[in-house]
Amino acid sequence: MANDQNTPVLQHPVFGDLSRNWGWLLAFGILSIILGTVGMGMTFGLTLVSVVFFGALLIVGGTFQLVDAFKCQGWRGALWHILIALLYIAGGLLIVVDPVLASETLTLALAGVLIAVGVSRAIMALQHRGQNGWGWLVLSGLISIALGAMIIAKWPMSGMWVIGLFVAIELIFNGWAYLFVALAARRAGQLAR
């Protein structure tokens, strides 16, 4: 690619055009940090919005799958395709109709998954006992178990805020990650000149 004076524009091998257009990624990172910080103050609302959005996605996905099932004449799996689509739609409707119950149920399932993952990590770490870093794996497993146990200890009330809290934390960490990538791309672009 060339600029106005027909001299080649150097691109960083890792960042490519991002080394010149890093500002957009920086703005996205800052926006994500702001949204996550605001979300920390309204975890109940963020939980409900997230759960309703998930329900809406299930309804839309199920509807498209249902339409697709009727377009696939002669397919042996069409009946199962229809059944799966109806289950998606029914699940989505249940979530949208009662998002509080859905958030409580999803939070309890999340707690169970955290405990199962934590136990798995701890077992895996013990199998690698004596190797560098195995203690960090144990610590990670114990933290997952503790998080799951704390969610269960406060359940069903934890169902009102855990999902929103996790979404807010994800937005904040995502924002910081993109902010640092944007700054690294900016530095790489300056060094490439």
C-alpha positions in Angstrom: 0.0 0.0 0.0 1.3 3.5 -0.7 0.6 7.0 0.7 0.2 10.2 -1.2 3.9 10.5 -2.1 4.0 6.9 -3.5 6.3 5.8 -0.7 5.5 2.5 0.9 3.6 2.5 4.3 5.3 0.2 6.7 3.1 -2.2 8.7 4.0 -3.9 11.8 4.0 -7.7 11.3 1.9 -8.3 14.4 -0.4 -5.2 14.4 -0.8 -4.5 10.7 -3.0 -1.5 10.1 -3.8 -1.3 13.8 -0.5 0.4 14.4 -1.9 3.3 12.4 -5.6 3.0 13.6 -5.0 2.3 17.2 -7.3 5.1 18.4 -10.5 3.2 17.6 -9.3 0.3 19.7 -8.3 2.6 22.5 -11.7 4.3 22.4 -13.4 0.9 22.5 -11.3 -0.1 25.5 -12.2 3.1 27.4 -15.9 2.7 26.6 -15.8 -0.9 27.8 -14.1 0.2 31.1 -16.8 2.9 31.6 -19.7 0.5 30.8 -18.2 -2.1 33.2 -17.8 0.4 35.9 -21.3 1.7 35.5 -22.5 -2.0 35.4 -20.8 -2.6 38.8 -23.2 -0.1 40.3 -26.3 -1.8 38.8 -25.6 -5.5 38.9 -29.3 -6.4 39.4 -30.3 -4.5 36.3 -27.4 -5.9 34.3 -28.3 -9.4 35.4 -31.8 -9.0 34.2 -30.8 -7.4 30.9 -28.2 -10.2 30.3 -30.7 -12.9 31.0 -33.5 -11.4 28.9 -31.0 -10.9 26.1 -30.0 -14.6 26.4 -33.6 -15.6 26.2 -34.2 -13.4 23.2 -31.2 -15.1 21.5 -32.7 -18.5 22.1 -36.1 -17.4 20.7 -34.5 -15.9 17.6 -32.2 -18.9 17.1 -35.0 -21.4 17.6 -37.2 -19.5 15.2 -34.6 -19.6 12.5 -33.9 -23.3 13.1 -37.7 -24.0 12.9 -37.9 -22.2 9.6 -34.8 -24.1 8.4 -36.4 -27.4 9.5 -39.4 -26.8 7.3 -37.3 -25.9 4.3 -35.3 -29.2 4.6 -37.9 -31.5 3.0 -36.9 -35.2 3.0 -34.2 -35.0 5.7 -34.4 -37.8 8.2 -33.3 -35.5 11.0 -36.0 -32.9 10.3 -38.2 -34.1 13.2 -35.3 -33.7 15.7 -34.4 -30.4 14.1 -38.0 -29.2 14.8 -37.9 -30.6 18.4 -34.6 -28.8 19.1 -36.0 -25.5 17.7 -39.1 -25.8 19.8 -37.0 -26.4 22.9 -34.9 -23.3 22.1 -38.1 -21.2 21.7 -39.7 -22.7 24.8 -36.5 -22.1 26.9 -36.2 -18.6 25.6 -39.8 -17.8 26.4 -39.5 -19.1 29.9 -36.4 -16.9 30.4 -38.1 -13.8 29.0 -41.3 -14.4 31.0 -39.6 -14.9 34.3 -36.0 -13.5 34.1 -35.6 -13.5 37.9 -36.2 -17.3 38.2 -34.0 -17.7 35.1 -31.2 -15.7 36.7 -31.5 -17.7 39.9 -31.4 -21.0 38.0 -28.5 -19.9 35.8 -26.5 -18.7 38.8 -27.0 -22.0 40.6 -25.8 -23.8 37.5 -22.8 -21.5 37.2 -21.9 -22.2 40.9 -22.0 -25.9 40.1 -19.8 -25.5 37.1 -17.3 -23.3 39.0 -17.0 -26.0 41.7 -16.6 -28.8 39.1 -13.9 -26.9 37.3 -12.2 -26.1 40.5 -12.1 -29.7 41.6 -10.9 -30.7 38.1 -8.1 -28.2 38.3 -7.0 -29.3 41.7 -6.9 -32.9 40.7 -4.9 -32.0 37.6 -2.5 -30.0 39.7 -2.0 -32.8 42.1 -1.1 -35.1 39.1 1.6 -32.5 38.2 2.8 -32.1 41.7 6.5 -31.2 41.8 6.6 -29.5 38.4 7.0 -25.7 38.1 3.7 -23.9 38.5 1.6 -26.7 39.8 0.8 -24.6 42.9 -0.8 -21.9 40.8 -3.1 -24.5 39.3 -4.1 -25.7 42.8 -4.7 -22.0 43.8 -6.8 -21.4 40.7 -8.8 -24.6 41.5 -9.4 -23.6 45.1 -10.5 -20.1 44.1 -13.0 -21.6 41.6 -14.3 -23.9 44.4 -14.6 -20.9 46.8 -16.4 -18.8 44.3 -18.9 -21.5 43.6 -19.4 -22.2 47.3 -19.9 -18.4 48.0 -22.6 -18.2 45.2 -24.4 -21.3 46.7 -24.1 -19.9 50.2 -26.0 -16.7 49.2 -28.4 -18.4 46.8 -31.1 -17.5 45.7 -30.2 -13.9 46.4 -26.9 -14.3 44.6 -29.0 -15.0 41.5 -30.0 -11.3 41.5 -26.5 -9.9 41.1 -23.8 -12.6 40.2 -24.4 -12.6 36.4 -24.4 -8.8 36.2 -21.3 -8.7 38.4 -19.5 -11.2 36.1 -20.6 -9.2 33.0 -19.4 -5.9 34.5 -16.0 -7.5 35.5 -15.6 -8.9 32.0 -16.3 -5.5 30.4 -13.7 -3.9 32.7 -11.0 -6.5 32.0 -11.8 -6.5 28.3 -11.5 -2.7 28.2 -8.2 -2.7 30.0 -6.9 -5.5 27.7 -7.9 -3.5 24.5 -6.5 -0.3 26.0 -3.1 -1.9 26.5 -3.2 -3.6 23.0 -4.0 -0.2 21.4 -1.1 1.5 23.2 1.3 -1.3 22.2 0.1 -1.0 18.6 0.7 2.8 18.8 4.2 2.2 20.1 4.9 -0.4 17.4 3.6 2.0 14.7 5.9 4.8 16.0 8.9 2.4 16.0 8.2 1.3 12.4 8.5 4.8 11.0 
